[in-house]
Amino acid sequence: GWGLTNESKRILGEGAKYANGDCHHPHLSTTDGRYDGKYLFINDKANSRVARIRLDIMKCDKILTVPNVQAIHGLRLQKVPYTKYVFCNAEFIIPHPNDGHSFDLKDRTSFTMFNAIDAEKMEMAFQVIVDGNLDNAD
């Protein structure tokens, strides 16, 4: 886009809490392993969100903030028999140890999540607690 427009202001709402985004890794929905032209999914790493764009009208119709995580980085879609789930990883552990006392990720008080989003409902399907850094969902 070209900055804030009347349409984007309506989408963000009054007193929007998002001043920017960091979109990565767009992926197209599939049926039987072939692109079906239904949706494009893209992550917003800066705000731990995933957006779904309807390709028939080329507009974003849903945005989901993924709970319990920091920095959704990369998506992978279920491809067969169809895109039922959008899989996305949280890049950073939370709470993030910022005091510099240790870089050991074996601290059991910190964790990250492997996440699955229901592609049609754009709601969380499930989350799996993982120790360590998942980064990109390859």
N, C-alpha and C positions, 0 to 999 in steps of 0.2 A: 503494500500500500504506500500511500503518500502522506504519512503522518495521520493526525486525527481528522476525521471527517464527521459530518453530521451522523452518518450511519454508524461509524465506529463509536461515537460518543453514546449513541443509544444502546449499543451492545455492551459497552463498559458500564453504563449506568452513572448515576450521580455519585460523586465522591469516589471514583474508581480507585481501587487499591493497587492496580497494576500500572506502572509508569512505562514499563518496557517488557520485552520478551526476548527469548533466545531460542528460536525455532531450529530444529535439526531433523534430519532423517525422515522425510515424507515417504509414506508407503500407500500403495493402492490396494483396495480390497480385491479379493479373488473368489471365484467359484470354480471348483475342480482344477485348481492350480493355475487358472488363467485370469487375467485382469477382467473384472466384470463391469467397470465403469460406474460403480455405485458410489463409493466413498474414497476419499483420501484422508489418511490419519497423519498427524504431525505432532511432535512433542514441543513443549515450551520448557526448556531446562531451567530457566531463571525462576519460574514460578511453579514448578512441579505439576504442570498441567498437560493434558492431551486434548487436542481438538479434532473434530470430525468435520470434513468438508463434503457436502453433497455435490457430486459432480454433474448432476442433471441441471442444477441451477447455479453451480460454482459459488456457493456461499457456505460459510461455517454455520452449521445448525446446532452443534453441541460442543461444549467445553467442559471437561471434567478436571477438577483439582484432585490429584491422587493423595489420599490421606496417609499420614504416618511416615512420610518420606521427604527427602531433600534432593532435588535435581534429577528429574526424569531425563535420562539420556539414552535416546535410541529406542526404536520400536521394532517389533517383529510381529507379523500377523499370521494367524492360523490360515493356511492356504487350502487345505483339503478337509472336508468336502466343500467348505466355504469359510469365509472370515467370520467365525463365531467369537473368537477372542483376539484382543490386541494385547500382546505381552510387552511389558516395559520394565526396565530396571531403574532402581534408584542408585545414582552414582556414589553418593557419599553416605558414610555411616552417620547415625544420629544417636545420642548427642555427639557432635563432632569434638574431638579432643583438641582444643585450640591453645592449650597452655604450653605445649611443646614438651611436656614431661616424658612422653613416650610416643613412638610411632608404631608400636605393636598393636595390630588390629585384633589381637586375641582377647581384648578386654570385653568381657561378657555383658558389660553395661551398655555397650554400643552395638548397633545392628543396622542392617539395611533390609530392603524388601525386594522380592521378585513379585511382580504384580500382573494380574490378568483383568482386563476390562471387557465387559460384555459389549461387543461391537454394535449391536442394534439398540440396546437400552442406554449405552454410554454410562453405565454404572459399574462400580467395582464388582467383579465376580469373586475374586479371592486374592489374598496376599500371603506370601510365605516369608517368614523371618529367616534371614541369612546372615551369618557373620562374615565380615569382610567387605570388600569393595567389588560391586558387580560391574559398574561402568556401563558400557554399551551392551545392548541386548542382542548379541550375535549368537 
